[in-house]
Amino acid sequence: MKAMIFAAGMGTRLKPLTDTIPKALVPVGGKPLLQHIIEKLKRFGFNEIIINIHHFGQQIIDFVQENNSFDIRIEFSDEREQLLDTGGGIKKAAWFFDDNKPFLVHNVDILSNIDLQELYHFHLKNNTIATLLCSIRQTSRYLLFDTDNHLRGWINTKTGEVKSPIYSIDPFDYQHAAFSGIQILSPAIFSYMASFEEKFSTIDFYLSICDKANLTAFIPNNQQVFDVGKIDTLSEADNFIFS
């Protein structure tokens, strides 16, 4: 099975560490974040991985090569000339997903207890373009899902801004869920991306097509997801790894 790891980000919230290393190589529990994600993907049967790179990209390449690519196939999608955002990053890596099978996309700074095989099989069962791992938690920005867990819009509860292709949507008629940075995509997603520019966000892209294609939430019970997003959360991340 194939997967993509988003590792190209600037990691600005993890400064000053990311002044000298990429976010992907920030250590948690004695190992770089990237190693945690690669080893998790391997445990769940993902043996072909592409990693996008930008900020200190050569350090990521060197790390993977020094570890013999963790004994699986690992390729790189080079965004060092231009950071393409999440949607553009997936589109640039389309060449890698040439087997006509669904693939996983995983943020490098997300640690979790999620059963990735369960997520993958949920996606296959529901025959959807995209399955987004989501959680019911406190935040200011939510995706909006209908009673069939199909994406219908987005809301920023602090500003009141709503995005949706559905005319005059009432966000309070929909379930509010937060995206957790892990998703399964079907290769048909690339046909929807064809008209998009080189650089674009996946969330904006999904919101533009959610009235034409099924994009589904997966919200498992007892999930634990930890976003290693800020310098002061690193000690908490260590505790999460060893819990």
N, C-alpha and C positions, 0 to 999 in steps of 0.2 A: 504494500500500500504506500501511497505517496503523500507527502505533507510539505507545507511551506512554513518556515519560521520567519516572522517579522523581526529583523534585528538591525534595521537600517536607521532607526530613530536617533536623534541627537542626545537623548537622555538628559535634557536640561534640568529636570527635577531631581536628578541624582548628582548634580554638581556639588562639590568640586571633584568627585571621583571621575566623572566623565570628561574632565579637562585633559586627562591623559590616557583613558581607556574607553572603549565603547560600552554602552549600557549592557550589551550581551555578555561582557566579561566581568561585570561587577560580581564579586563573590558573595554567596549566601550559603551558610552552613559549610564553609570550606571548599565550595566548588562554584565556578562561574554559572550564572543564570543559564547560559546557553547549554552547558553540559547537563544541567538538571532537565531541561526540556528535551534535548536529544535522547537522553537515557529513558525518559518517560515515554517518548514516542516509540523507541525500540521495544520497550516492554509490552506495548500494545500492538505490535506487529507492523509499525511503519518503518520500512527499511530503505526507502528512497526519499531523501529530503533535499529541498532547495532553500537556501538562506539568502535573503536580500541584505545587502551591505551598503553603507554610506559612510557614516562617522567612524573614523579609524578602521575602515573596512579591511585593510591588510592584516591588522592584528587578529581579526576573526578568521581570515583565511589561514594564517599561520597557526592559530590555536587548533583548528580542525585538522590541519595536516600533521601537526605534531602528535596528535592523538590517533593517527592512522584512520581518520574519518570515522572513528568509533566503529570500524569494521562493517560499515554499511555504505551505500552510495550517497554522497553528499555533493551537491553542486551549489554554485553561487550565482545570484542575480545581482549584477553590479550596477548600483545606482550612485556611484561616487561622483559622477558628473552632475546629476540632478536627482534630488530626493523626490520620489514620485507619489508620495502619500500611499495609503493602504490599497485603494482601488487600482491606482496606476501600478503599484508594485505587483499585484496579482496578475494584471494584464501583461506586464512585461515578462513574467515567468510562465506564460501560457505554453510556451514550447516544451516545458518540462512535463506537462500533464498531457501526454500523448497517448494514453492507454484507454481513453474514454471511460474512466472510472472516477467516482467521487474522490475528492482529496480533502485533507484537513489543513486549516490555516490556524497557526497558534502564535500569539504574541510572546516574545521572549521574556517579558517581565511579568508573566502570569503564572503563579504556582497554584496547583489545585489537587484535589483528591478525585477528580472526575475520571470515570471509567470511559476511556476514549472509544473502546469497542462498542459500548452501549450507545454512545452518541452516534457513532458511524452506522450502527444497525437501525437506530431510530430514523436516521436520514433515509436509508434505503427503503424502509417500511413506508415512509410517508411520501416518497416520490416527489420531493421538493427541490427547487433550484438551490436553496441555501437553508441550512439549519444553524441557527445562532444559539450558542449556549448563553442563557440569561439567568438572572436571579432576581428575587424580590427583595430589594434592599433599599436603604435610604440613599438617595442621590438627588441631584437637581435635573438630570437629563435622563429621560426614559424613552424607550421604544414603546409603541402602542400596538397591542395585539388584540384581535377579535376573539370570539369564543372558540374558534377552531385553531387558535394560536398562530394565525397568519398575520404578518406584519401589515399595519395599516397607516402608521405615522410615527411622529416623534414630538416630544414636548420638552421644553426647558421650563421647569416649574418656577424658577426664580424670575425669569423675564416674561413668562407667558407666551413665548414664541412657540408656534406649532408648525410642523412641516408635514405635508401629506398631499398625495395626488388626488385624494378624495375631496370633493367640493364640500365646504362647510362642515368639516368633521368636528364632532364634539369629543374632545379627548377623554372626557370623564365617562364616556360610554365604553371605554376600552381598558383592558388590563395594562397596567404600567409595569414594565420590567426593564432591568438594566443589563446591557450587553456585557459579557464577561471576557471578551478577547479570544475566544476559541470558537471555531465554526467549521462546518463541513459544507463543501460546495460541489455541485455537479458541473461537469464540463460544459453543459449548455449555458452556463453563466457567461462564457466568453462571447457568445453571439449577442448577448445584451450589452456587453461592454464595447462592441465594435465601433459604435458611433461616439464613444467618449474620448475626450482628449487624453493626452499622455499622462497627465497628473490629475488625480481625483480621489476623493474619499469613498470608502466602501459604504458608509452609512448614507451619505448623500445619494450615491448610486442606487442603493437598495430602496430608498424612499422614492426615487424616480420611477421605479419599475414595479413597486409592490401592488399596484392595481392591475398588472398584467401577468405577473408571475407569483407563484407561491414561495414565500420566504417564511420559515416557520421557527418558532421558539422551542427550545428544549430546556425545560426547567426541572431538573431532577431533585428529588428529596435529599436532604442531608448533604448537599454539596457544600464544599469549602473552597473558596477561591480567594487568593491573596494577590493583590496588585503591588508589586515591588516598585512603587512609583516615586517615593521621596526618600531622601537621605535618612530621615528620622524613622523610617519604617524598616530599616535593614535589620535591626535587632529583633523586631517582631517577625520578620521573615525567617530569621534563624530559628525562632521558636516554632514557627509553622512547619518548617522542614523536619524538625525533630519531634513534633507532637504525634 
